[in-house]
């Protein structure tokens, strides 16, 4: 994957709109399908090879509706550091997955690529390619995250200091009821909701309304997902990604508390 950083201030935000990765496995952060049916749900983390941007790691989510979200960047000593993200959907046949609607919006302009992935049920690994970049990953450890359990609102409640893909700081305050407000260091204000998905999986649905200028999408809406899980350091990591209805613009935030 090639990419550029994407701040969300109007003067500097080259918006990231999403393409696709795939994950096919069970156990750990992965989900489980019907008996005898390979699952394509869950959360995986692993390494990238061949990225011209220098990204070496990814964290990947596939939802129960076949939608795919993934952030890519580097795995720091204490937390994942995102540099871009992709989103889309595809088709699974047995342990193989192919997406033909993939776009990598880490580049400007966005580039369409083909994504393929294969799950090895013996090793419980997911490997494949996104364009010319290869990847291999495994489920997040169950000690940190279990995809198949319902998301708990208290996991995300509180004040978060997050960072956009460009490095812009965004303070996010989430109430116990799932509403939130946010302000970026460059003056963009956001508000919205972050609530558990009704599927009962460990994922949050996110809806965002952008404020007036200098936001890149003044008074417009976007929606997406979030996951949160404890880190070995004792802190909790939050990953958020949203796109507008036309899938022409998006926002990703990563933070800990």
The 8 nearest C-alpha neighbors of each residue, nearest first, counted from 0:
[[1, 50, 132, 2, 51, 52, 103, 129],
 [0, 2, 52, 51, 106, 50, 105, 3],
 [105, 1, 3, 106, 52, 0, 83, 4],
 [2, 4, 105, 106, 5, 107, 1, 83],
 [5, 3, 165, 164, 82, 6, 2, 83],
 [4, 6, 165, 12, 13, 164, 14, 3],
 [7, 5, 12, 165, 8, 11, 164, 163],
 [6, 8, 12, 215, 9, 5, 214, 11],
 [7, 9, 214, 12, 215, 11, 10, 6],
 [8, 10, 215, 213, 214, 12, 11, 7],
 [11, 9, 8, 12, 213, 215, 7, 6],
 [10, 12, 8, 9, 6, 13, 7, 5],
 [13, 11, 6, 7, 5, 8, 14, 9],
 [12, 14, 5, 11, 15, 6, 107, 7],
 [15, 13, 248, 12, 249, 5, 16, 7],
 [16, 14, 104, 249, 248, 105, 17, 5],
 [17, 15, 248, 104, 247, 249, 246, 14],
 [16, 18, 85, 86, 104, 102, 103, 87],
 [102, 17, 19, 101, 86, 85, 87, 103],
 [20, 18, 86, 87, 101, 85, 67, 88],
 [19, 21, 114, 67, 69, 129, 68, 86],
 [22, 20, 116, 67, 96, 23, 19, 61],
 [23, 21, 39, 125, 61, 24, 116, 40],
 [22, 24, 39, 118, 38, 125, 94, 21],
 [25, 23, 38, 29, 118, 39, 123, 22],
 [24, 26, 29, 30, 31, 38, 27, 23],
 [27, 25, 29, 28, 30, 138, 24, 31],
 [28, 26, 141, 138, 140, 29, 139, 145],
 [27, 29, 138, 139, 42, 145, 146, 41],
 [41, 30, 28, 25, 26, 27, 42, 138],
 [29, 31, 41, 40, 25, 147, 146, 38],
 [32, 30, 38, 25, 33, 29, 40, 26],
 [31, 33, 38, 36, 37, 34, 30, 39],
 [34, 32, 36, 35, 31, 38, 37, 30],
 [33, 35, 36, 32, 31, 37, 38, 25],
 [36, 34, 33, 37, 32, 38, 31, 93],
 [35, 37, 33, 34, 32, 38, 93, 31],
 [38, 36, 32, 93, 94, 35, 39, 24],
 [39, 37, 32, 31, 40, 24, 23, 30],
 [38, 40, 23, 22, 24, 61, 37, 41],
 [41, 39, 30, 61, 62, 38, 29, 63],
 [29, 40, 42, 30, 28, 61, 146, 60],
 [41, 43, 60, 28, 59, 29, 138, 139],
 [44, 42, 138, 59, 137, 139, 58, 136],
 [43, 45, 58, 136, 57, 137, 139, 59],
 [46, 44, 136, 135, 57, 56, 137, 58],
 [45, 47, 56, 55, 134, 135, 57, 136],
 [48, 46, 134, 55, 56, 133, 132, 54],
 [49, 47, 133, 50, 132, 134, 55, 46],
 [48, 50, 132, 51, 133, 131, 47, 0],
 [51, 49, 0, 52, 132, 53, 48, 54],
 [52, 50, 1, 53, 49, 0, 54, 2],
 [53, 51, 1, 50, 54, 2, 0, 3],
 [52, 54, 51, 50, 55, 72, 49, 1],
 [55, 53, 72, 52, 73, 50, 56, 71],
 [54, 56, 47, 73, 46, 72, 53, 48],
 [57, 55, 46, 73, 47, 72, 45, 71],
 [56, 58, 71, 45, 44, 70, 72, 46],
 [59, 57, 44, 70, 69, 43, 71, 45],
 [58, 60, 69, 43, 42, 68, 44, 57],
 [61, 59, 42, 68, 41, 67, 69, 62],
 [62, 60, 67, 40, 41, 66, 22, 65],
 [61, 63, 66, 64, 40, 65, 67, 60],
 [62, 64, 65, 40, 61, 66, 198, 39],
 [65, 63, 62, 66, 61, 88, 40, 67],
 [66, 64, 62, 63, 88, 61, 67, 89],
 [67, 65, 88, 62, 64, 87, 61, 68],
 [68, 66, 61, 87, 86, 88, 19, 60],
 [67, 69, 86, 60, 85, 59, 61, 19],
 [70, 68, 59, 85, 84, 58, 60, 86],
 [71, 69, 84, 58, 57, 83, 81, 85],
 [70, 72, 57, 83, 81, 56, 84, 82],
 [71, 73, 81, 54, 82, 56, 80, 55],
 [74, 72, 56, 80, 55, 54, 75, 79],
 [73, 75, 79, 80, 56, 78, 76, 72],
 [76, 74, 78, 77, 79, 73, 80, 72],
 [75, 77, 78, 74, 79, 73, 232, 80],
 [76, 78, 75, 232, 79, 230, 231, 74],
 [79, 77, 75, 76, 74, 80, 236, 230],
 [78, 80, 74, 75, 73, 81, 77, 72],
 [79, 81, 73, 72, 74, 75, 78, 82],
 [82, 80, 72, 71, 83, 70, 164, 79],
 [81, 83, 72, 164, 71, 4, 80, 84],
 [84, 82, 105, 71, 70, 81, 164, 2],
 [83, 85, 70, 69, 71, 17, 105, 86],
 [84, 86, 17, 18, 69, 19, 103, 68],
 [87, 85, 18, 17, 68, 19, 67, 69],
 [86, 88, 19, 18, 67, 66, 101, 17],
 [89, 87, 66, 67, 65, 98, 19, 100],
 [88, 90, 98, 97, 65, 99, 91, 96],
 [91, 89, 97, 96, 98, 92, 88, 65],
 [90, 92, 96, 95, 93, 97, 89, 94],
 [93, 91, 95, 94, 96, 90, 97, 37],
 [92, 94, 95, 37, 91, 36, 96, 38],
 [95, 93, 118, 117, 92, 37, 23, 96],
 [96, 94, 117, 92, 93, 91, 116, 118],
 [95, 97, 91, 116, 115, 90, 117, 92],
 [98, 96, 115, 90, 89, 114, 116, 91],
 [97, 99, 89, 114, 100, 88, 101, 113],
 [98, 100, 113, 101, 97, 114, 89, 112],
 [101, 99, 98, 87, 102, 18, 88, 19],
 [102, 100, 18, 19, 112, 99, 111, 113],
 [18, 103, 101, 111, 110, 17, 112, 104],
 [102, 104, 18, 110, 105, 109, 85, 17],
 [105, 103, 109, 15, 16, 106, 17, 102],
 [2, 104, 106, 3, 83, 103, 15, 1],
 [107, 105, 2, 104, 109, 108, 3, 1],
 [108, 106, 109, 104, 105, 13, 3, 2],
 [107, 109, 106, 110, 104, 105, 13, 103],
 [110, 108, 104, 107, 106, 103, 102, 111],
 [111, 109, 103, 102, 112, 108, 104, 106],
 [110, 112, 102, 101, 103, 109, 113, 100],
 [113, 111, 130, 101, 102, 110, 114, 129],
 [114, 112, 99, 130, 101, 129, 98, 115],
 [113, 115, 129, 98, 128, 97, 20, 130],
 [116, 114, 97, 127, 128, 96, 98, 113],
 [115, 117, 127, 96, 126, 21, 95, 97],
 [118, 116, 95, 126, 125, 94, 127, 96],
 [117, 119, 125, 94, 23, 124, 24, 120],
 [118, 120, 124, 123, 121, 122, 125, 117],
 [121, 119, 123, 122, 118, 24, 124, 25],
 [122, 120, 123, 119, 124, 118, 24, 25],
 [121, 123, 124, 119, 120, 118, 137, 125],
 [124, 122, 120, 119, 121, 24, 137, 118],
 [125, 123, 137, 119, 122, 136, 118, 126],
 [124, 126, 118, 136, 135, 117, 22, 137],
 [127, 125, 135, 134, 116, 117, 136, 124],
 [126, 128, 116, 115, 134, 133, 117, 135],
 [129, 127, 133, 132, 115, 114, 130, 134],
 [130, 128, 114, 132, 131, 113, 133, 112],
 [129, 131, 112, 113, 132, 128, 114, 0],
 [130, 132, 129, 133, 128, 49, 0, 50],
 [133, 131, 49, 129, 50, 128, 130, 0],
 [134, 132, 128, 48, 127, 47, 129, 49],
 [133, 135, 47, 126, 127, 46, 128, 48],
 [136, 134, 126, 125, 45, 46, 127, 124],
 [135, 45, 137, 44, 125, 124, 43, 46],
 [136, 138, 124, 43, 44, 125, 45, 123],
 [139, 137, 43, 28, 27, 29, 42, 140],
 [138, 140, 28, 43, 27, 44, 144, 141],
 [141, 139, 142, 27, 143, 138, 144, 28],
 [142, 140, 27, 144, 143, 145, 28, 139],
 [141, 143, 140, 144, 145, 139, 27, 229],
 [144, 142, 141, 140, 229, 228, 230, 139],
 [143, 145, 141, 228, 28, 142, 139, 140],
 [146, 144, 28, 141, 147, 148, 27, 201],
 [145, 147, 201, 28, 41, 148, 200, 30],
 [146, 148, 200, 145, 30, 201, 149, 199],
 [147, 149, 200, 201, 146, 145, 199, 150],
 [150, 148, 199, 200, 201, 151, 147, 195],
 [149, 151, 201, 195, 202, 200, 152, 148],
 [150, 152, 153, 154, 149, 195, 201, 155],
 [153, 151, 154, 155, 156, 150, 175, 194],
 [152, 154, 156, 155, 151, 175, 157, 150],
 [153, 155, 152, 151, 156, 227, 228, 150],
 [154, 156, 153, 152, 157, 173, 227, 237],
 [157, 155, 153, 173, 175, 174, 154, 152],
 [158, 156, 173, 172, 155, 174, 159, 175],
 [157, 159, 172, 171, 173, 160, 156, 170],
 [160, 158, 171, 256, 170, 161, 172, 255],
 [159, 161, 170, 254, 169, 171, 255, 158],
 [162, 160, 254, 169, 253, 168, 252, 159],
 [161, 163, 168, 166, 253, 252, 167, 169],
 [164, 162, 252, 166, 167, 165, 251, 6],
 [163, 165, 5, 4, 82, 166, 6, 83],
 [166, 164, 4, 6, 5, 163, 167, 82],
 [165, 167, 163, 162, 164, 168, 6, 4],
 [168, 166, 163, 162, 165, 6, 184, 169],
 [167, 169, 162, 184, 183, 161, 166, 163],
 [170, 168, 183, 161, 182, 162, 160, 184],
 [169, 171, 160, 181, 182, 159, 161, 183],
 [170, 172, 181, 159, 158, 180, 169, 160],
 [171, 173, 158, 179, 180, 157, 181, 159],
 [174, 172, 179, 156, 157, 178, 177, 158],
 [173, 175, 176, 177, 156, 178, 179, 157],
 [176, 174, 156, 177, 153, 152, 173, 178],
 [177, 175, 174, 178, 152, 173, 194, 156],
 [176, 178, 193, 174, 192, 175, 194, 173],
 [179, 177, 192, 174, 191, 173, 176, 193],
 [180, 178, 173, 172, 191, 190, 192, 174],
 [179, 181, 190, 172, 189, 171, 191, 173],
 [182, 180, 171, 189, 170, 188, 190, 172],
 [183, 181, 188, 170, 169, 187, 189, 186],
 [182, 184, 169, 187, 186, 185, 168, 170],
 [183, 185, 168, 186, 169, 167, 182, 187],
 [186, 184, 183, 187, 8, 167, 213, 182],
 [185, 187, 183, 184, 188, 182, 213, 214],
 [186, 188, 214, 183, 213, 182, 185, 210],
 [189, 187, 182, 210, 181, 186, 209, 183],
 [190, 188, 209, 181, 210, 180, 208, 182],
 [191, 189, 180, 208, 179, 207, 181, 209],
 [190, 192, 207, 206, 179, 178, 208, 180],
 [191, 193, 178, 206, 177, 205, 179, 194],
 [194, 192, 205, 177, 204, 203, 178, 206],
 [193, 195, 203, 204, 177, 192, 196, 205],
 [196, 194, 203, 150, 204, 202, 197, 152],
 [195, 197, 203, 198, 204, 202, 199, 194],
 [196, 198, 199, 195, 200, 149, 194, 204],
 [199, 197, 196, 200, 63, 149, 195, 201],
 [198, 200, 149, 197, 196, 148, 201, 150],
 [201, 199, 149, 147, 148, 198, 202, 146],
 [200, 202, 150, 149, 146, 148, 147, 199],
 [201, 203, 226, 200, 150, 196, 195, 225],
 [204, 202, 195, 225, 194, 196, 224, 193],
 [205, 203, 224, 194, 196, 193, 195, 223],
 [204, 206, 193, 223, 224, 222, 192, 203],
 [207, 205, 222, 192, 191, 221, 223, 193],
 [208, 206, 191, 221, 220, 190, 222, 209],
 [209, 207, 220, 190, 219, 189, 191, 218],
 [210, 208, 189, 218, 219, 217, 220, 216],
 [209, 211, 218, 188, 217, 189, 214, 187],
 [210, 212, 217, 218, 214, 213, 209, 187],
 [213, 211, 214, 217, 210, 215, 187, 9],
 [212, 214, 9, 187, 8, 211, 215, 186],
 [215, 213, 212, 187, 8, 217, 216, 9],
 [214, 216, 9, 8, 7, 217, 213, 12],
 [217, 215, 214, 219, 209, 218, 9, 212],
 [216, 218, 211, 214, 212, 210, 219, 209],
 [219, 217, 209, 210, 211, 216, 208, 220],
 [218, 220, 216, 217, 209, 208, 221, 210],
 [221, 219, 208, 207, 243, 209, 218, 222],
 [220, 222, 243, 242, 207, 241, 206, 244],
 [223, 221, 206, 241, 205, 242, 207, 243],
 [222, 224, 241, 205, 240, 204, 242, 206],
 [223, 225, 204, 205, 203, 240, 239, 241],
 [226, 224, 239, 203, 238, 202, 240, 204],
 [225, 227, 202, 238, 237, 203, 239, 228],
 [228, 226, 237, 236, 238, 235, 154, 225],
 [227, 229, 235, 236, 144, 143, 230, 226],
 [230, 228, 235, 143, 234, 236, 233, 231],
 [229, 231, 232, 234, 235, 233, 228, 236],
 [230, 232, 233, 229, 234, 77, 143, 235],
 [233, 231, 230, 234, 77, 229, 235, 78],
 [234, 232, 231, 230, 229, 235, 256, 236],
 [233, 235, 230, 232, 256, 229, 255, 236],
 [236, 234, 229, 255, 228, 256, 230, 237],
 [235, 237, 255, 227, 228, 254, 229, 230],
 [236, 238, 227, 254, 253, 255, 226, 239],
 [237, 239, 253, 225, 226, 252, 227, 236],
 [240, 238, 225, 252, 251, 224, 253, 237],
 [241, 239, 251, 250, 223, 224, 225, 252],
 [240, 242, 223, 222, 249, 250, 221, 224],
 [243, 241, 249, 221, 222, 248, 246, 223],
 [242, 244, 221, 246, 245, 248, 249, 220],
 [245, 243, 246, 221, 242, 222, 220, 247],
 [244, 246, 247, 243, 248, 242, 221, 16],
 [247, 245, 243, 244, 242, 248, 16, 17],
 [246, 248, 16, 245, 243, 249, 242, 14],
 [249, 247, 16, 14, 242, 243, 15, 246],
 [248, 250, 242, 15, 241, 16, 14, 243],
 [249, 251, 241, 240, 242, 15, 252, 7],
 [252, 250, 240, 239, 163, 164, 241, 253],
 [253, 251, 163, 239, 162, 161, 238, 240],
 [254, 252, 238, 161, 162, 237, 239, 163],
 [255, 253, 161, 237, 160, 236, 162, 159],
 [256, 254, 236, 235, 237, 234, 159, 160],
 [255, 235, 234, 159, 236, 254, 160, 158]]
